[in-house]
Amino acid sequence: SQKIEQNSEALNIQEGKTATLTCNYTNYSPAYLQWYRQDPGRGPVFLLLIRENEKEKRKERLKVTFDTTLKQSLFHITASQPADSATYLCALDIDSNAGNMLTFGGGTRLMVKP
Amino acid sequence: DAGVIQSPRHEVTEMGQEVTLRCKPISGHDYLFWYRQTMMRGLELLIYFNNNVPIDDSGMPEDRFSAKMPNASFSTLKIQPSEPRDSAVYFCASSLVSGFSQPQHFGDGTRLSIL
């Protein structure tokens, strides 16, 4: 069966450290992968997109890698801040013919402690 | 610019009642998506539209669920009759169609509780 796995356990880190979140998938060959942030009581908010031919993408303190051989994406937040505390979701296009349809992982909750 | 607008934000109703959730996508967006989010199953796609036409409704749980998009600025998701297991947060999202891999823009959801 097709799966997108994110660590369901919360990730607790100290302010200033780098947070690394993992997204693993099986039985897909996605053309791209997206990361979203979700705060309690709010809808997911788009952060970054990385395509299959890109190894790495950066945006300010955020970095995403995409390894199509390992079927894995890593999401890094450097110099983390308490305001980065949220749930982070990865999403893949599982059908390139299905026009922008995404399948989401279960999300990982990040807690940054001051 | 206004984002995706959903109403109501909260809905509490008794089992068996009809529930209608509403969504106004971002102007100019061609795709509209309805999702359901629960702790057990995460964020699941129910149905999506392209230019007001339903494209894939394979995620709709059963015939009690129906969705319409009568025009480019409005969509509804209806549950009739509602059951306690329908309790969840329902999100609407929209995106552009110009090429694939467009980000989806989400509303803040409707928290639905069926008693």
Interface residues (C-beta under 8 A of the other chain):
Chain A: A31 Y32 Q34 G41 R42 G43 P44 V45 F46 L49 R51 L89 D93 S96 A98 G99 N100 M101 L102 T103 F104 G105 G106 G107
Chain B: V4 Y31 F33 G42 L43 L45 Y48 N50 I55 D56 F91 A93 S95 V97 F100 S101 Q102 P103 Q104 H105 F106 G107 D108 G109
